[in-house]
Amino acid sequence: MNNNLKLSDNYFLYEDDYFDGASFEVNESFVRFWSHSMEVPVLFVYAPGSEEDTLPDDVDETTIPAIAIMTDDEIGAYEEFKSSGNISNALVFERLNRKFLFRGKTKYFGEMMYFYGFDITDDGWENMLLCIRYPMELVDTEDERRLMEILDHAAVTFRAN
């Protein structure tokens, strides 16, 4: 992957059928992709111009930027946050007190992940992350800054119920 992602300035509204009433705006450079994993019920992958759930043959969805709503099972941020108020393995960490409890950035299985943590137990969204993961080669580039802005936009527009 080169450091010149073709990121759109436009967004579309995603309204979820799996979790009742959830919605957020997604950058048009990402398309809905079915992860077939209960831990990742919502997934969008970087694939400008592709159709939903379709990627070019030469693209591996695990090596391109992806936006997801996923459980926090792998990172363990929630358990640590609930017990200490911090996330020790986060490279960047900030407490929030709105619809998201915190946001941070951490290494994730050889990639980088920027995330927001939310916990809406009334709707079954317990210990969840709204996140974007991307290749390490994008760290400290303009593309990383834009990807983080794209997730920030999704977080600002995120609604549950």
C-alpha positions, 0 to 999 in steps of 0.5 A: 500500500502506498501512502496516498489513499484516495479518501473522499470528502463525502459521507453517507449515513449508515443505519444499522439493522443488527443493533436497533437504531444505531447510525453514524456517517461513513466516509464514501471511500469505505464500503460495507463488508460482512465480517462473519464474526460476532465480535465485529458486527459492523465493518466497512473496508477501504475500497473506493469505487467497490460495491458492498461486500465486494473487493478487487481480487488482489485486495486482502481485507486484513491489510487495508484500513477498516472501520468497525464496531467491535467488542473489546475482547482483544484489547481489554481496554474496558476492563482496565478502564473500569478498574483503573480509569486508564489504558496502559498499553494505549499510545494515546488515551483521553477520557471522554464524558459524553456518549463515548467513555474514552478514545485512544490509539494502540498497536493491534495485531501488527497494525494501528488502531484508533478507537472510541469506547462506548458502553450502552448496556440497555441496548446490548452494546456493552464494552464496544469500540467504534474503531479504525484499524490501518497498516503501521506504514501509515503512522505519522503520515497525512493519511493517518491524520485523515483516517483519524478525522474520518473516525472522529466524524463517525463518532460525532455523528454516532447515534444509538436509539 
